[in-house]
């Protein structure tokens, strides 16, 4: 009897403040370790690695490297903001392998996505089909596995090193058969997902308007009259969607690509990640948001305990 299928996502725990991907945490190395256990020679395709940067979920030949014996597929370095819903059928119903000049066939294989950023996971059904693991930035551009172990993984190993590796991997299999999948607790996943799919400036803006006293900005475009703009979110109080958006745009006038609808979706993402209830209402032709169920918003590093109302 086939159990519920899911995919695994490997990502970095570090939050980039400059918008650049970090990487160098060992995600690809871990997956290729699995590949070394599955592929007994260079021609084997029990393990298949696919270039994630060029991955097109609509391309019917995207898994043409696979064969009937393929058991694990690694989508390596999938591009930013990839929507896991595009692979939902592959995960749950099996993978259709289409090769040129050959009859298509279906396989059931495990899938691993690795990324320096985060992947869009929308809806409870999608969340139920993924397991996310964050990799700490133990390795970096200044400290690599070759520097620590003085040899290249796999290529420089002798029989003794491979025996040690096989023993470790078999021990992992024993652990899995005994305990099943042991899910790791999140490190910075929620915060990192928000930053990746919105922006750091937006995150700071939302934290400020949720803080006691809110946020005040003085428009200094007119030296004679400095007009104050103030916005504050408090529990149960109606906040105009347009007012929340307009205030942010006053602080970030260069973001002419950011429209009201996208900004409101960002606000909803923020509220959901902070476990803040959000309701929508309309009065006198204007749209409002009502937030409830939170105290104050702080950075996760502060470890402040947030008490619900």
C-alpha positions as CSV (number, residue, x, y, z in Angstrom):
1,X,0.0,0.0,0.0
2,X,1.5,3.4,-1.1
3,X,1.6,6.0,1.7
4,X,1.0,9.7,1.3
5,X,3.6,11.2,-1.0
6,X,5.3,14.5,-0.2
7,X,8.3,16.5,-1.4
8,X,11.2,17.8,0.6
9,X,12.5,21.4,0.4
10,X,16.0,22.3,1.5
11,X,16.6,26.0,2.1
12,X,19.0,28.2,4.0
13,X,18.2,29.5,7.5
14,X,20.1,32.7,7.1
15,X,18.1,35.8,6.3
16,X,19.8,38.0,3.7
17,X,19.6,41.7,4.4
18,X,20.8,42.7,0.9
19,X,18.5,40.6,-1.1
20,X,21.3,38.4,-2.4
21,X,21.2,34.6,-2.1
22,X,23.6,33.1,0.4
23,X,24.0,29.5,-0.4
24,X,27.2,27.4,0.5
25,X,25.4,25.6,3.3
26,X,25.8,22.0,1.9
27,X,22.3,21.4,0.5
28,X,23.5,20.0,-2.8
29,X,26.2,18.0,-1.1
30,X,23.7,16.3,1.1
31,X,21.5,15.3,-1.9
32,X,24.4,14.1,-3.9
33,X,25.3,11.9,-1.0
34,X,22.0,10.2,-1.4
35,X,22.7,10.0,-5.1
36,X,25.9,8.1,-4.4
37,X,24.0,5.5,-2.4
38,X,21.4,5.1,-5.2
39,X,23.5,5.2,-8.4
40,X,25.9,2.3,-8.5
41,X,27.6,3.6,-11.6
42,X,27.7,6.7,-13.9
43,X,25.0,5.3,-16.2
44,X,22.5,4.7,-13.4
45,X,19.4,6.9,-13.1
46,X,17.9,5.8,-9.8
47,X,18.9,9.3,-8.7
48,X,18.5,12.2,-11.2
49,X,19.4,15.8,-10.7
50,X,17.6,18.5,-12.7
51,X,18.8,22.1,-13.1
52,X,16.3,24.2,-11.1
53,X,17.3,27.6,-12.7
54,X,16.0,26.5,-16.1
55,X,13.2,24.3,-14.7
56,X,9.9,24.8,-16.6
57,X,7.0,23.0,-15.0
58,X,5.0,23.3,-18.2
59,X,7.7,21.6,-20.3
60,X,6.5,18.0,-21.0
61,X,10.1,16.9,-21.4
62,X,11.3,18.3,-18.0
63,X,11.8,14.8,-16.6
64,X,13.2,13.2,-19.8
65,X,16.4,12.1,-17.9
66,X,14.3,9.8,-15.7
67,X,13.7,6.1,-16.4
68,X,11.5,3.4,-14.9
69,X,14.0,2.8,-12.1
70,X,14.2,6.5,-11.0
71,X,13.4,6.8,-7.3
72,X,14.8,10.3,-6.3
73,X,14.7,13.5,-8.3
74,X,16.6,16.6,-7.1
75,X,15.4,20.0,-8.5
76,X,18.7,21.8,-7.8
77,X,18.6,25.5,-7.1
78,X,15.0,26.1,-8.1
79,X,14.4,29.7,-9.1
80,X,13.1,32.4,-6.7
81,X,9.4,32.4,-5.8
82,X,8.7,29.0,-7.4
83,X,5.1,28.0,-6.7
84,X,5.0,24.4,-5.3
85,X,1.5,24.1,-6.7
86,X,3.0,23.7,-10.1
87,X,4.5,20.4,-8.9
88,X,1.5,19.3,-6.9
89,X,0.3,16.6,-9.3
90,X,3.9,15.3,-9.7
91,X,4.1,14.9,-6.0
92,X,0.7,13.3,-5.3
93,X,-0.2,11.5,-8.5
94,X,3.1,10.4,-9.9
95,X,5.5,11.9,-12.5
96,X,4.8,11.6,-16.3
97,X,8.1,11.0,-18.1
98,X,8.0,12.0,-21.7
99,X,10.9,11.4,-24.0
100,X,11.2,12.4,-27.6
101,X,10.4,9.6,-29.9
102,X,9.4,7.3,-27.0
103,X,6.1,6.3,-25.4
104,X,5.4,8.3,-22.1
105,X,5.3,6.4,-18.8
106,X,4.6,7.2,-15.2
107,X,6.9,6.8,-12.2
108,X,6.5,7.4,-8.5
109,X,9.7,9.1,-7.2
110,X,10.6,11.2,-4.2
111,X,11.3,14.9,-5.0
112,X,13.7,17.3,-3.3
113,X,13.8,21.0,-4.1
114,X,16.8,23.0,-3.0
115,X,16.9,26.7,-3.0
116,X,18.8,29.7,-1.6
117,X,15.5,31.5,-1.3
118,X,12.1,30.2,-0.3
119,X,9.3,28.5,-2.3
120,X,5.7,29.6,-2.4
121,X,3.5,27.2,-0.5
122,X,-0.1,28.3,-0.6
123,X,-3.1,26.5,0.8
124,X,-3.3,23.7,3.4
125,X,-3.3,20.9,0.8
126,X,0.1,22.1,-0.4
127,X,1.5,22.5,3.1
128,X,0.5,19.0,3.8
129,X,2.6,17.7,1.0
130,X,6.0,19.4,1.8
131,X,8.6,19.0,4.5
132,X,11.0,22.0,4.8
133,X,14.5,21.7,6.3
134,X,16.6,24.8,7.0
135,X,20.4,24.6,6.7
136,X,22.5,26.7,9.0
137,X,25.3,28.7,7.4
138,X,28.1,26.5,8.8
139,X,29.9,26.6,5.5
140,X,30.6,29.8,3.5
141,X,32.8,31.2,0.8
142,X,35.5,31.5,3.4
143,X,35.1,28.0,5.0
144,X,34.2,25.0,2.7
145,X,34.2,21.2,3.2
146,X,37.5,20.9,1.4
147,X,39.0,23.2,4.0
148,X,37.6,21.2,6.9
149,X,38.2,17.6,5.6
150,X,41.2,18.2,3.4
151,X,39.7,16.2,0.5
152,X,36.9,16.4,-2.0
153,X,33.8,14.5,-1.1
154,X,33.3,11.3,-3.0
155,X,36.0,11.9,-5.7
156,X,39.0,11.8,-3.2
157,X,37.6,9.0,-1.0
158,X,39.3,5.6,-0.7
159,X,37.5,2.3,0.2
160,X,37.7,3.1,4.0
161,X,36.0,6.5,3.6
162,X,33.3,5.0,1.5
163,X,32.8,2.3,4.1
164,X,32.4,5.0,6.8
165,X,29.9,6.8,4.6
166,X,27.9,3.7,3.9
167,X,27.7,2.9,7.6
168,X,26.4,6.4,8.4
169,X,23.8,6.3,5.7
170,X,22.6,2.8,6.7
171,X,22.3,4.2,10.2
172,X,20.1,7.0,8.9
173,X,17.9,4.4,7.2
174,X,17.6,2.5,10.4
175,X,16.6,5.7,12.3
176,X,13.9,6.4,9.6
177,X,12.5,2.9,9.8
178,X,12.3,3.2,13.6
179,X,11.0,6.7,14.0
180,X,9.7,7.8,10.6
181,X,10.2,11.3,9.3
182,X,11.5,13.5,12.1
183,X,10.6,17.1,11.2
184,X,13.0,19.8,12.2
185,X,11.8,22.9,14.1
186,X,12.0,26.1,12.1
187,X,14.8,28.6,12.6
188,X,14.0,31.7,10.5
189,X,11.7,30.1,7.9
190,X,8.6,32.3,8.6
191,X,10.7,35.6,8.6
192,X,12.8,34.5,5.7
193,X,9.7,33.6,3.6
194,X,8.2,37.0,4.2
195,X,11.4,38.9,3.4
196,X,11.9,36.8,0.2
197,X,8.3,37.3,-1.0
198,X,7.9,41.0,0.1
199,X,10.9,43.1,1.1
200,X,12.8,44.0,4.2
201,X,11.5,47.6,4.1
202,X,8.0,46.3,4.1
203,X,8.6,44.1,7.1
204,X,10.1,47.0,9.0
205,X,7.1,49.2,8.0
206,X,4.6,46.7,9.3
207,X,6.4,46.2,12.5
208,X,6.5,49.9,13.0
209,X,2.8,50.5,12.4
210,X,2.0,47.6,14.8
211,X,4.3,49.0,17.5
212,X,2.9,51.2,20.3
213,X,2.4,54.7,18.9
214,X,2.6,53.6,15.3
215,X,4.6,55.4,12.7
216,X,4.8,59.1,11.9
217,X,6.4,60.6,8.8
218,X,6.9,64.3,8.1
219,X,6.7,65.3,4.5
220,X,9.6,67.8,4.1
221,X,9.0,68.6,0.4
222,X,7.6,71.9,1.5
223,X,10.0,73.7,3.8
224,X,7.3,76.1,5.1
225,X,4.8,73.4,6.0
226,X,6.0,70.0,7.1
227,X,2.8,67.9,7.0
228,X,2.7,64.9,9.4
229,X,1.4,61.6,8.2
230,X,0.6,59.1,11.0
231,X,-0.7,55.6,11.0
232,X,-1.2,53.2,13.8
233,X,-2.7,49.7,14.0
234,X,-4.6,48.7,17.2
235,X,-6.8,45.7,17.9
236,X,-10.3,45.9,16.5
237,X,-9.7,49.3,14.9
238,X,-10.6,49.8,11.2
239,X,-7.5,50.6,9.1
240,X,-8.1,51.8,5.5
241,X,-6.5,49.7,2.9
242,X,-5.7,52.7,0.8
243,X,-4.3,54.6,3.8
244,X,-2.0,51.8,4.7
245,X,-0.8,51.6,1.1
246,X,-0.5,55.3,0.5
247,X,1.6,55.8,3.7
248,X,4.0,53.1,2.6
249,X,4.3,54.6,-0.9
250,X,5.1,58.0,0.7
251,X,8.1,56.3,2.4
252,X,9.0,54.4,-0.8
253,X,8.1,56.6,-3.8
254,X,10.4,54.7,-6.1
255,X,8.3,51.5,-5.9
256,X,5.9,52.5,-8.7
257,X,5.5,48.8,-9.7
258,X,3.9,48.0,-6.3
259,X,0.1,48.3,-6.7
260,X,-2.6,48.3,-4.1
261,X,-3.7,44.7,-4.7
262,X,-0.2,43.3,-4.4
263,X,0.5,45.4,-1.3
264,X,-2.7,44.2,0.4
265,X,-1.6,40.6,-0.3
266,X,1.7,41.4,1.4
267,X,-0.2,42.7,4.4
268,X,-2.3,39.5,4.6
269,X,0.9,37.4,4.4
270,X,2.4,39.4,7.2
271,X,-0.7,39.0,9.4
272,X,-0.9,35.3,8.7
273,X,2.8,34.7,9.6
274,X,2.3,36.5,12.9
275,X,-0.9,34.6,13.7
276,X,-2.9,37.9,13.5
277,X,-6.5,37.6,12.6
278,X,-7.5,39.9,9.8
279,X,-11.0,40.7,8.6
280,X,-12.1,42.9,5.7
281,X,-15.0,45.3,5.7
282,X,-16.4,48.0,3.4
283,X,-18.1,51.3,4.5
284,X,-19.1,54.4,2.5
285,X,-17.3,53.1,-0.6
286,X,-14.0,52.5,1.2
287,X,-12.3,49.2,2.0
288,X,-10.9,48.6,5.5
289,X,-8.9,45.9,7.4
290,X,-9.5,45.0,11.0
291,X,-6.7,43.3,12.9
292,X,-7.1,41.4,16.1
293,X,-5.4,38.7,18.3
294,X,-2.0,40.3,18.8
295,X,0.0,42.3,21.2
296,X,3.1,44.0,19.7
297,X,5.2,42.8,16.9
298,X,9.0,42.4,17.5
299,X,11.9,40.8,15.8
300,X,12.3,37.0,16.5
301,X,15.8,37.6,17.9
302,X,14.2,39.5,20.8
303,X,12.3,36.3,21.8
304,X,9.5,38.4,23.4
305,X,6.5,36.3,24.4
306,X,3.5,37.7,22.6
307,X,0.3,37.5,24.6
308,X,-3.0,37.4,22.7
309,X,-5.9,39.7,23.7
